[in-house]
Amino acid sequence: MAQHRSFSLAVIDMAGTTVNEGALQEKAFTQALASHGVAGGTSAFERMTAYARRSMGTSKELVFRHLFNDAVTAVNVNRTFETAYDNLLAGHGVEPIPGAEDAILALRDAGLKICLATGFGRHTQNMILESLGWMGLADLSLCPSDAGRGRPYPDIILTAVLALDIEDVRSVLVAGDTTSDVIAGQRAGAGAVIGVLTGAHSEAELLGAGADVVLPSMCHLPQWLLSAPLSGSPQQRVSSFGTVPSMK
């Protein structure tokens, strides 16, 4: 069954949605905490690590602002995290989620513009795109510093709407693996907010945050776009690909 709504832009998350980074984030996070006096194995470390895992997808600076009450300290810890992550990235690299690149190309062939979004800084985002050979894959790539605030705020999505001259935010599709991606999409008023199961959060968590549908991975997104109707009540949302998801 054909879609009842036309989409013109897909704002798609990177780490966990289109990019498999392994455990680089956790390693960089551990290094950043250790360099600021929070040693592994301590109760403070466990508490902070648990929060970071729950907050995957959120701007890293926002995470550190929550963990460290002092804003200056948070900025410094975030800077240490970014340096550690970049060093790990240079040494180990990342891989694309299987089928992600083909899915992005299929969305472009269907007439959608593409924005790749991240909670990392600009330098890190560019390193990831360059390592994958993706610098020209999307129409736009955005990080928190480009938009003002990172997820779960809607700024990145709305910045993409303005930058790519999209007429109606309801023609935007948002896809990501975290509750922060989902909340940002809902706050922006996107026409469809899609959760995927290749990253941080579960089906129940993504649906609980307001995802319209949850797919096994973003490689299913082009087929869903062609097959899923946009009608019904939010309470009828489903999570398995091939069934009929309902939209707002």
C-alpha positions as YAML, in Angstrom:
chain: A
units: angstrom
residues:
- id: 1
  name: MET
  ca: [0.00, 0.00, 0.00]
- id: 2
  name: ALA
  ca: [1.38, 3.38, -0.99]
- id: 3
  name: GLN
  ca: [2.25, 6.14, 1.44]
- id: 4
  name: HIS
  ca: [-0.42, 8.78, 2.00]
- id: 5
  name: ARG
  ca: [2.20, 11.43, 2.66]
- id: 6
  name: SER
  ca: [5.10, 12.59, 0.52]
- id: 7
  name: PHE
  ca: [8.53, 12.95, 2.14]
- id: 8
  name: SER
  ca: [11.19, 15.33, 0.91]
- id: 9
  name: LEU
  ca: [13.93, 15.00, 3.56]
- id: 10
  name: ALA
  ca: [15.35, 12.19, 5.69]
- id: 11
  name: VAL
  ca: [17.36, 13.23, 8.75]
- id: 12
  name: ILE
  ca: [19.30, 10.11, 9.68]
- id: 13
  name: ASP
  ca: [21.48, 9.49, 12.70]
- id: 14
  name: MET
  ca: [25.01, 8.18, 12.28]
- id: 15
  name: ALA
  ca: [26.45, 6.10, 15.18]
- id: 16
  name: GLY
  ca: [24.23, 3.07, 15.76]
- id: 17
  name: THR
  ca: [21.96, 3.84, 12.80]
- id: 18
  name: THR
  ca: [24.19, 4.09, 9.73]
- id: 19
  name: VAL
  ca: [27.59, 3.55, 11.38]
- id: 20
  name: ASN
  ca: [28.88, 0.69, 13.54]
- id: 21
  name: GLU
  ca: [31.58, 2.17, 15.75]
- id: 22
  name: GLY
  ca: [32.06, -0.83, 18.01]
- id: 23
  name: ALA
  ca: [32.95, 0.22, 21.57]
- id: 24
  name: LEU
  ca: [34.81, 3.41, 20.69]
- id: 25
  name: GLN
  ca: [32.40, 5.68, 22.55]
- id: 26
  name: GLU
  ca: [32.64, 3.72, 25.78]
- id: 27
  name: LYS
  ca: [36.44, 3.59, 25.58]
- id: 28
  name: ALA
  ca: [36.67, 7.33, 24.95]
- id: 29
  name: PHE
  ca: [34.18, 8.00, 27.74]
- id: 30
  name: THR
  ca: [36.25, 5.92, 30.17]
- id: 31
  name: GLN
  ca: [39.40, 7.80, 29.20]
- id: 32
  name: ALA
  ca: [37.70, 11.17, 29.58]
- id: 33
  name: LEU
  ca: [36.37, 10.34, 33.05]
- id: 34
  name: ALA
  ca: [39.71, 8.93, 34.19]
- id: 35
  name: SER
  ca: [41.55, 12.05, 33.05]
- id: 36
  name: HIS
  ca: [39.24, 14.11, 35.27]
- id: 37
  name: GLY
  ca: [39.55, 11.97, 38.39]
- id: 38
  name: VAL
  ca: [36.74, 9.45, 37.97]
- id: 39
  name: ALA
  ca: [38.40, 6.03, 37.98]
- id: 40
  name: GLY
  ca: [36.90, 2.88, 36.55]
- id: 41
  name: GLY
  ca: [35.25, 0.58, 39.09]
- id: 42
  name: THR
  ca: [34.19, 3.37, 41.44]
- id: 43
  name: SER
  ca: [30.55, 4.07, 42.24]
- id: 44
  name: ALA
  ca: [30.81, 7.46, 40.54]
- id: 45
  name: PHE
  ca: [32.15, 5.82, 37.38]
- id: 46
  name: GLU
  ca: [29.37, 3.23, 37.34]
- id: 47
  name: ARG
  ca: [26.71, 5.90, 37.88]
- id: 48
  name: MET
  ca: [28.09, 8.13, 35.14]
- id: 49
  name: THR
  ca: [28.53, 5.25, 32.70]
- id: 50
  name: ALA
  ca: [24.96, 4.08, 33.29]
- id: 51
  name: TYR
  ca: [23.66, 7.59, 32.59]
- id: 52
  name: ALA
  ca: [25.74, 7.87, 29.42]
- id: 53
  name: ARG
  ca: [24.32, 4.59, 28.14]
- id: 54
  name: ARG
  ca: [20.76, 5.70, 28.84]
- id: 55
  name: SER
  ca: [21.51, 9.00, 27.10]
- id: 56
  name: MET
  ca: [23.06, 7.61, 23.93]
- id: 57
  name: GLY
  ca: [22.25, 9.89, 21.02]
- id: 58
  name: THR
  ca: [22.23, 12.99, 23.19]
- id: 59
  name: SER
  ca: [24.85, 15.65, 22.54]
- id: 60
  name: LYS
  ca: [27.95, 14.58, 24.47]
- id: 61
  name: GLU
  ca: [28.41, 18.06, 25.90]
- id: 62
  name: LEU
  ca: [24.88, 17.92, 27.30]
- id: 63
  name: VAL
  ca: [25.69, 14.56, 28.88]
- id: 64
  name: PHE
  ca: [28.79, 15.96, 30.57]
- id: 65
  name: ARG
  ca: [26.90, 19.05, 31.71]
- id: 66
  name: HIS
  ca: [24.51, 16.72, 33.51]
- id: 67
  name: LEU
  ca: [27.30, 14.66, 35.06]
- id: 68
  name: PHE
  ca: [29.47, 17.60, 36.13]
- id: 69
  name: ASN
  ca: [27.67, 20.51, 37.74]
- id: 70
  name: ASP
  ca: [30.41, 22.93, 36.73]
- id: 71
  name: ALA
  ca: [30.01, 24.10, 33.12]
- id: 72
  name: VAL
  ca: [33.73, 24.72, 32.62]
- id: 73
  name: THR
  ca: [34.57, 21.22, 33.79]
- id: 74
  name: ALA
  ca: [31.92, 19.77, 31.48]
- id: 75
  name: VAL
  ca: [33.43, 21.57, 28.49]
- id: 76
  name: ASN
  ca: [36.89, 20.30, 29.39]
- id: 77
  name: VAL
  ca: [35.72, 16.72, 29.86]
- id: 78
  name: ASN
  ca: [33.88, 16.88, 26.54]
- id: 79
  name: ARG
  ca: [37.03, 18.14, 24.84]
- id: 80
  name: THR
  ca: [39.00, 15.26, 26.35]
- id: 81
  name: PHE
  ca: [36.32, 12.81, 25.18]
- id: 82
  name: GLU
  ca: [36.43, 14.15, 21.62]
- id: 83
  name: THR
  ca: [40.24, 13.93, 21.49]
- id: 84
  name: ALA
  ca: [40.18, 10.37, 22.86]
- id: 85
  name: TYR
  ca: [37.46, 9.35, 20.40]
- id: 86
  name: ASP
  ca: [39.30, 10.86, 17.44]
- id: 87
  name: ASN
  ca: [42.48, 9.01, 18.41]
- id: 88
  name: LEU
  ca: [40.58, 5.73, 18.72]
- id: 89
  name: LEU
  ca: [38.82, 6.41, 15.43]
- id: 90
  name: ALA
  ca: [42.12, 7.03, 13.67]
- id: 91
  name: GLY
  ca: [43.53, 3.79, 15.06]
- id: 92
  name: HIS
  ca: [40.54, 1.46, 14.67]
- id: 93
  name: GLY
  ca: [38.12, 3.04, 12.21]
- id: 94
  name: VAL
  ca: [34.40, 2.35, 11.93]
- id: 95
  name: GLU
  ca: [32.21, 0.32, 9.61]
- id: 96
  name: PRO
  ca: [28.88, 1.07, 7.97]
- id: 97
  name: ILE
  ca: [25.77, -0.67, 9.25]
- id: 98
  name: PRO
  ca: [25.14, -3.41, 6.64]
- id: 99
  name: GLY
  ca: [22.97, -2.02, 3.87]
- id: 100
  name: ALA
  ca: [23.05, 1.56, 5.15]
- id: 101
  name: GLU
  ca: [24.78, 3.12, 2.17]
- id: 102
  name: ASP
  ca: [22.51, 1.36, -0.32]
- id: 103
  name: ALA
  ca: [19.48, 2.46, 1.70]
- id: 104
  name: ILE
  ca: [20.61, 6.08, 1.64]
- id: 105
  name: LEU
  ca: [21.14, 5.89, -2.12]
- id: 106
  name: ALA
  ca: [17.69, 4.34, -2.52]
- id: 107
  name: LEU
  ca: [16.12, 7.17, -0.53]
- id: 108
  name: ARG
  ca: [17.91, 9.68, -2.73]
- id: 109
  name: ASP
  ca: [16.70, 7.86, -5.84]
- id: 110
  name: ALA
  ca: [13.17, 8.16, -4.40]
- id: 111
  name: GLY
  ca: [13.61, 11.94, -4.39]
- id: 112
  name: LEU
  ca: [14.48, 12.58, -0.74]
- id: 113
  name: LYS
  ca: [17.26, 14.87, 0.37]
- id: 114
  name: ILE
  ca: [19.50, 13.37, 3.05]
- id: 115
  name: CYS
  ca: [20.94, 14.91, 6.21]
- id: 116
  name: LEU
  ca: [23.33, 12.80, 8.32]
- id: 117
  name: ALA
  ca: [23.18, 13.91, 11.97]
- id: 118
  name: THR
  ca: [25.42, 13.25, 14.95]
- id: 119
  name: GLY
  ca: [25.97, 14.18, 18.58]
- id: 120
  name: PHE
  ca: [29.72, 14.34, 17.99]
- id: 121
  name: GLY
  ca: [31.69, 17.46, 17.10]
- id: 122
  name: ARG
  ca: [32.32, 18.57, 13.53]
- id: 123
  name: HIS
  ca: [35.89, 17.24, 13.34]
- id: 124
  name: THR
  ca: [34.80, 13.80, 14.54]
- id: 125
  name: GLN
  ca: [31.85, 13.71, 12.15]
- id: 126
  name: ASN
  ca: [34.11, 14.57, 9.23]
- id: 127
  name: MET
  ca: [36.60, 11.89, 10.27]
- id: 128
  name: ILE
  ca: [33.84, 9.28, 10.26]
- id: 129
  name: LEU
  ca: [32.49, 10.41, 6.89]
- id: 130
  name: GLU
  ca: [35.96, 10.46, 5.36]
- id: 131
  name: SER
  ca: [36.88, 7.04, 6.73]
- id: 132
  name: LEU
  ca: [33.75, 5.55, 5.12]
- id: 133
  name: GLY
  ca: [34.09, 7.47, 1.86]
- id: 134
  name: TRP
  ca: [30.77, 9.16, 2.57]
- id: 135
  name: MET
  ca: [31.69, 12.84, 2.22]
- id: 136
  name: GLY
  ca: [29.43, 13.23, -0.81]
- id: 137
  name: LEU
  ca: [26.80, 10.70, 0.16]
- id: 138
  name: ALA
  ca: [24.37, 13.11, 1.85]
- id: 139
  name: ASP
  ca: [23.12, 16.55, 0.88]
- id: 140
  name: LEU
  ca: [24.05, 17.81, 4.33]
- id: 141
  name: SER
  ca: [25.75, 16.69, 7.54]
- id: 142
  name: LEU
  ca: [25.07, 18.41, 10.85]
- id: 143
  name: CYS
  ca: [26.41, 18.28, 14.39]
- id: 144
  name: PRO
  ca: [25.28, 20.16, 17.52]
- id: 145
  name: SER
  ca: [27.62, 23.13, 16.96]
- id: 146
  name: ASP
  ca: [26.02, 23.67, 13.53]
- id: 147
  name: ALA
  ca: [22.55, 23.97, 14.98]
- id: 148
  name: GLY
  ca: [22.91, 25.47, 18.47]
- id: 149
  name: ARG
  ca: [21.87, 22.45, 20.53]
- id: 150
  name: GLY
  ca: [22.12, 18.72, 20.01]
- id: 151
  name: ARG
  ca: [19.48, 16.06, 20.49]
- id: 152
  name: PRO
  ca: [17.04, 15.61, 22.15]
- id: 153
  name: TYR
  ca: [16.43, 19.24, 21.15]
- id: 154
  name: PRO
  ca: [14.97, 19.60, 17.64]
- id: 155
  name: ASP
  ca: [17.57, 22.13, 16.46]
- id: 156
  name: ILE
  ca: [19.50, 19.84, 14.08]
- id: 157
  name: ILE
  ca: [16.33, 18.75, 12.29]
- id: 158
  name: LEU
  ca: [15.01, 22.29, 11.99]
- id: 159
  name: THR
  ca: [18.41, 23.53, 10.80]
- id: 160
  name: ALA
  ca: [18.32, 20.90, 8.06]
- id: 161
  name: VAL
  ca: [14.82, 22.05, 7.07]
- id: 162
  name: LEU
  ca: [16.05, 25.62, 6.68]
- id: 163
  name: ALA
  ca: [19.36, 24.76, 5.02]
- id: 164
  name: LEU
  ca: [17.77, 22.47, 2.44]
- id: 165
  name: ASP
  ca: [14.79, 24.76, 1.77]
- id: 166
  name: ILE
  ca: [12.16, 22.23, 2.87]
- id: 167
  name: GLU
  ca: [8.70, 23.78, 2.74]
- id: 168
  name: ASP
  ca: [6.93, 21.69, 5.38]
- id: 169
  name: VAL
  ca: [8.47, 19.95, 8.39]
- id: 170
  name: ARG
  ca: [5.76, 17.31, 8.08]
- id: 171
  name: SER
  ca: [7.55, 16.11, 4.94]
- id: 172
  name: VAL
  ca: [10.59, 15.22, 7.06]
- id: 173
  name: LEU
  ca: [11.39, 11.65, 8.05]
- id: 174
  name: VAL
  ca: [13.68, 11.15, 11.07]
- id: 175
  name: ALA
  ca: [15.47, 7.85, 11.73]
- id: 176
  name: GLY
  ca: [17.69, 6.86, 14.65]
- id: 177
  name: ASP
  ca: [18.58, 4.17, 17.17]
- id: 178
  name: THR
  ca: [18.10, 6.16, 20.39]
- id: 179
  name: THR
  ca: [15.30, 7.73, 22.36]
- id: 180
  name: SER
  ca: [17.01, 11.10, 21.88]
- id: 181
  name: ASP
  ca: [16.64, 10.73, 18.09]
- id: 182
  name: VAL
  ca: [12.96, 9.93, 18.54]
- id: 183
  name: ILE
  ca: [12.27, 12.78, 20.96]
- id: 184
  name: ALA
  ca: [14.05, 15.27, 18.70]
- id: 185
  name: GLY
  ca: [11.96, 14.14, 15.74]
- id: 186
  name: GLN
  ca: [8.73, 14.47, 17.68]
- id: 187
  name: ARG
  ca: [9.69, 17.90, 19.02]
- id: 188
  name: ALA
  ca: [10.52, 19.09, 15.50]
- id: 189
  name: GLY
  ca: [7.10, 18.00, 14.23]
- id: 190
  name: ALA
  ca: [8.51, 15.53, 11.70]
- id: 191
  name: GLY
  ca: [5.99, 13.61, 9.63]
- id: 192
  name: ALA
  ca: [7.51, 10.23, 10.54]
- id: 193
  name: VAL
  ca: [9.88, 9.23, 13.34]
- id: 194
  name: ILE
  ca: [11.48, 5.83, 12.83]
- id: 195
  name: GLY
  ca: [13.42, 3.84, 15.40]
- id: 196
  name: VAL
  ca: [15.96, 1.19, 14.40]
- id: 197
  name: LEU
  ca: [17.34, -1.72, 16.43]
- id: 198
  name: THR
  ca: [21.00, -1.64, 15.37]
- id: 199
  name: GLY
  ca: [22.17, 0.60, 18.19]
- id: 200
  name: ALA
  ca: [21.65, 1.69, 21.76]
- id: 201
  name: HIS
  ca: [17.98, 1.34, 22.64]
- id: 202
  name: SER
  ca: [15.36, -1.38, 22.55]
- id: 203
  name: GLU
  ca: [12.06, -1.58, 20.70]
- id: 204
  name: ALA
  ca: [10.15, -0.86, 23.90]
- id: 205
  name: GLU
  ca: [12.32, 2.16, 24.70]
- id: 206
  name: LEU
  ca: [12.00, 3.60, 21.20]
- id: 207
  name: LEU
  ca: [8.23, 3.11, 21.08]
- id: 208
  name: GLY
  ca: [7.94, 4.51, 24.60]
- id: 209
  name: ALA
  ca: [9.77, 7.65, 23.46]
- id: 210
  name: GLY
  ca: [7.23, 8.10, 20.66]
- id: 211
  name: ALA
  ca: [8.60, 6.31, 17.60]
- id: 212
  name: ASP
  ca: [5.96, 5.80, 14.94]
- id: 213
  name: VAL
  ca: [7.48, 2.48, 13.98]
- id: 214
  name: VAL
  ca: [10.62, 0.49, 14.82]
- id: 215
  name: LEU
  ca: [12.51, -1.35, 12.07]
- id: 216
  name: PRO
  ca: [15.26, -3.96, 12.42]
- id: 217
  name: SER
  ca: [17.67, -1.59, 10.69]
- id: 218
  name: MET
  ca: [17.63, 1.45, 8.47]
- id: 219
  name: CYS
  ca: [18.26, -0.75, 5.42]
- id: 220
  name: HIS
  ca: [14.51, -1.56, 5.66]
- id: 221
  name: LEU
  ca: [13.60, 2.12, 5.42]
- id: 222
  name: PRO
  ca: [13.23, 2.43, 1.61]
- id: 223
  name: GLN
  ca: [10.87, -0.56, 1.47]
- id: 224
  name: TRP
  ca: [8.89, 0.75, 4.44]
- id: 225
  name: LEU
  ca: [8.60, 4.10, 2.69]
- id: 226
  name: LEU
  ca: [7.00, 2.40, -0.29]
- id: 227
  name: SER
  ca: [4.75, 0.02, 1.60]
- id: 228
  name: ALA
  ca: [3.54, 1.51, 4.89]
- id: 229
  name: PRO
  ca: [0.34, 3.55, 5.03]
- id: 230
  name: LEU
  ca: [0.11, 6.63, 7.24]
- id: 231
  name: SER
  ca: [-3.24, 6.28, 8.95]
- id: 232
  name: GLY
  ca: [-4.68, 5.15, 12.25]
- id: 233
  name: SER
  ca: [-4.14, 6.07, 15.87]
- id: 234
  name: PRO
  ca: [-0.82, 6.37, 17.73]
- id: 235
  name: GLN
  ca: [-1.88, 3.49, 20.00]
- id: 236
  name: GLN
  ca: [-1.71, 1.15, 16.99]
- id: 237
  name: ARG
  ca: [2.02, 1.62, 16.45]
- id: 238
  name: VAL
  ca: [3.86, -1.62, 15.74]
- id: 239
  name: SER
  ca: [7.47, -2.62, 15.67]
- id: 240
  name: SER
  ca: [8.01, -5.46, 13.24]
- id: 241
  name: PHE
  ca: [8.74, -4.71, 9.60]
- id: 242
  name: GLY
  ca: [6.10, -5.96, 7.24]
- id: 243
  name: THR
  ca: [3.14, -5.05, 9.42]
- id: 244
  name: VAL
  ca: [1.15, -1.86, 9.13]
- id: 245
  name: PRO
  ca: [2.44, 1.00, 11.30]
- id: 246
  name: SER
  ca: [0.21, 3.87, 12.24]
- id: 247
  name: MET
  ca: [1.31, 7.47, 12.24]
- id: 248
  name: LYS
  ca: [0.30, 10.69, 13.92]
...
